[in-house]
Amino acid sequence: MTTLPDKTALLGQIASLLPLALDPAYISKAATDDIYEAVSFCLIAKAAEDAEGKVSFVDGDGKPVTSLCFSTQPHRVSKGPYTHALIEFDGKLRLEAHIGIYISSKTLDIMECDVCVVQKREADFFRKYTKQSVRNRGEREAPDSSKVLIATECKYWENDLNSLVSYACIGRFKSLSAKHHHIVTAIRSKRAERKIRDGLGCYVWQPALLPTNAAPIMRFQGVLIQEFTDYRTESRNNQ
């Protein structure tokens, strides 16, 4: 079993990754798992910038923030105090990066996504309305996963990921229509890696991702930069 940094140590380690300081009220409520999700959020925001995007940090009302405040519970995209990253590429639909929001699966069930990048206009719709009618299928109560560019599951666990967890992750991602999926873990797991690579592809699995592990951080950022670059240069999703 690997011993991972506690909350205080992890906070110290991610300081260099943060674009802004974490809000003290958020820090007081956040568990170590919550702080770990902020690692992926920061890497996604940095990768968007490195892919020639403009990134700003705003609350649910679109107002710039001076510190990062996230919910510690799964929540619907909404107006209010929680921070998200607004990501803009010239001539492309604007994007938002969020921590812990619900998105809608292929079957219209809602599922929490630890960190995701979704089209802004899709998020805006669900800030204004609670439901969206889907012809002959029912009602969608959260952003459509097909409008999600990146969906990330974060596992800050000291124990090896067993088969049950691995298959649960595979099942969750297969029920979502997001373009890119990632499972970010703080430790390595050969058993989980084999299952997830076979089930979802090689770039989904991102192990040993800790702020002090430079190589895994660079590896994940490289993948994210390519995903944003592909989005920026593809012919779809133009404004």
N, C-alpha and C positions, 0 to 999 in steps of 0.2 A: 504494500500500500504506500502510495506517495503522500508525503505531508505537504499540503499547499499553504500558501500565505494566509494568515487570518485577515479579517476585514481591515484592520489598521495598517498592516503591512501591504495589502493589496492597494489600498488608497494611496500609499506612498509611492508604490511602483507605477501606478497609472498616471501620476501627475504630469509626466512628460508627454503623454499621449493626449491629454485633455486640451481642447481648443479654448475652453473657458473653465473656471473653477466650478466644482460641484456645489450646488446650493446646500447650506448647512442643514436646513430642515430635511432635505432629502437624505443627506448622510446619516442623520440621526435615526431615520426610519429604515434605511436600506440594510438588507442582509448582504453577506458576502456574495451570494449568488447574483443579487441585483447589481452590485458593483462590477461583477464580472461581465455582465451584459453590456455595461458601458464601454468595456474594452473593444468589443466588436463595433459598437456604435461609432466610437472615435476612429477606428481603422477604416470604416466605411466612409465616413466624412472626409478623412484625409485622402483616401483613394479617389474619391470624386474630384477633389481639387487637383490631384496629380494627373487626372485624366482630362484636365482643362475645363473643369466645371467651376461654377461660382457657388460657394456654400455659405449660407448664413444660418444663424440659430435664432429661432423664433418660438413664441408660445402658440397656443391653439387659436388665438385671435390674430395671429400674423404679426405680432409686435416683437421687435428685437429684444433679446434677453441679455443680461449681464452675467448670469450664471446658469448652469445646467440643472434643471429640475425635472425628474422623471417620476412616474408612479411606481410604487413597489408592488402593485397588484395588476393583474390583467385588466384592461379597460378598453372601452370603445374609443375610437378616434373622436375627438370632441373639441369644442372651444374650451378656453381656460388656461391654467398655469403651466401645463406640462410642455416641456421643450421638445421640438423636433428640428431636424436639419432640413432646410430648404435647399434643394440641389437644382441648379439651372445650367443647361447647355444651350448654346446658340441654336435657335431653330427647332428645338426639341420640346416635347411635353415636359413640363416641370415635374420634379420628383420630390418626395419627402422621405426622410429616414426617421423611423420611430422605434421606441423600445416598448415592448409589452402590449401592443394593440391586438385586437381581434381582427382576423380576416376570414373571408368566407371560402369554404372548400368547394370542390366540384359538386358535392351533394347539397350545397347551401348551408351546411352546418358551420357554426363559427368555431374557430380555433385560435388560441393565442399564438402569436409569432414573437419570439424573444426579441429579435431585431429584424426589421424589414424595411425595404425601400419600395414605396408605392407611388403610383401616379398621383400628383397633387389634385387633379380634378376629381379623381375617385374619392380621395380623402375629404375634399371639400363637400362632395355630395352628402357623405355620411356625417359631416358636422352639422349639416342643415336638416337632413331627414334621417329618421330612424330605420326606414325600410325602403327597399327598392323592388318593385314587381319584376319578376322574371317570367316571360311568356311561357305558359303551359307547365311551369315548374314550381311556382310558389313565390316566396318573398326572400330576398337577401337582406340580412341584418348587419352586414359589415362589408368593408371593401372586398371586391372580387379578387381572388388570388391570381386570376389571369392578368390583372393590372399591377401585379407585384413583380418588380425586377429581381430583387434579392430577398430571400427568406433564410433566416439564420436561427438555428437552435443552439443554445449555449449550455454546456454541461460542466459545472465547476465541482466535479466529484473527485474524491481521493481514490475511491474504489474503481476497479476495472469495470467498463461497461459490459454487462452480461448480455446474453443472446436476447432476452426478453426486451431489454432497453433498445438494443440495436434494431430489432424488428419493429418495435413501436415507432422509432424514428423514421425507418424506411416507410412504414405504413402512413405516417402523418404526411410526409413529403409527397408521397404518391397521390394523396388525396388533394393536394394543392396544385394549382396550375402556374405557380411562380416560375419565371424563366430560369433562375439560378437558385440552387439550394446549397446551404453549408451547415455542417455539424461541427461546432467549435468545442473542443474539449481541452481541459487543463492538463490531462495526462495522455500517455500513449496507451493504445489497446490493440494488440495484434488481432484478437478475435473480432472485435467490433470493426476494425479497419477492413478486414477481408469481406465481412458481410455487407458493409455499407458501400464499399467500392463495387462489389458485384451487383448490389441492388440499385445503386443510384449514380455511380460514376466516380472517377478518381479524384476530381477536384472538390467533391462534396466534403470529404473527410479532412478536417483541419485540426490535427492533434498537437498537444504540448504548447498550446497558445497561452503563454504568460508574458506579461510586459518585459520580464527580464530575459526571455528567450528570443534573442535577436533573429535567428534563422527562421523559426516558425512565423514570427511577426512579418518578416520580409516576404516569406512565401505567400501568406494569406493576402497581404497588401498587393502583391503582384497579380494574383488571381482577380482581386476586386478591381484593380486598375484596368485590367483587360476587359472585364465585364462592362464597366462604365465606358470604356473606349468603344467597344462594340455598339453599345447603345447610342453613343454620340455619332457614330459614323453610319449606322444602318439607315435604310430608307424609310422604315416604319416609324411611327410615333413622332412624326413631324407636327409642329403646331399648325 
